[in-house]
């Protein structure tokens, strides 16, 4: 496959992931009309696990084996699924879907900072670093914190914590799970199984309220689980395997564009000229991060990416 085709496929996968992941906040908003935050978390994890496990066995793959692998999957499931999913559900009780998408766009910066501190990310080329900073600048323009009075609020802090949790998870998954000879479909299915168990254990903390979901909430949680969790999570794993944790996190800069657009069209949330300008800046920043991106070409990184890509394609 030549470089141009690979680049186009990479952009296509990035765009699909941004669309699905960015729609997450809309589906959460709708699901919360009839379900509690933890009920939404358990439902989306269970549905995503069901879909990916069926796809795994339907394509001739198997779930991972070995206590060590499953132990690492439990850790990854906590930071990448159970914890942030619950935090998003809690946060969106007071934060609208568009703002949640913007706050989640801090994930690439958390990921870059953690990668540089731990040594998992080598120093970035200036154009990519500028792209990351420009993308964050675009999200600030969209969010316009200078127009908001008072403190950030516990809901916004919960969403920020979820974004940081994603960054921790991406780095951990890249170092301990990707490139170990296990298909990414098997890893993503197994991790959502672990996340379902972890979220279910937390249900009693919610007081076990009765389910009072109407048709809208039920449809929203099904779409959230099947597409915005199952398919989205597998795409995320593939990007981590092929391009690394920081590049996978960079899709977060596209989420405000998607979440605000969907919030405006479906929920009637306001989008003005400033937000449109911020979206343009975000898109420019993401374009810069894609220049010369991908995993470092060193032997270890190259072998990891190649192994993960090969087994994921089988």
Order of alpha helices (4+ residues) and beta strands (2+ residues): alpha-alpha-alpha-alpha-alpha-alpha-alpha-alpha-alpha-alpha-alpha-alpha-alpha-alpha-alpha
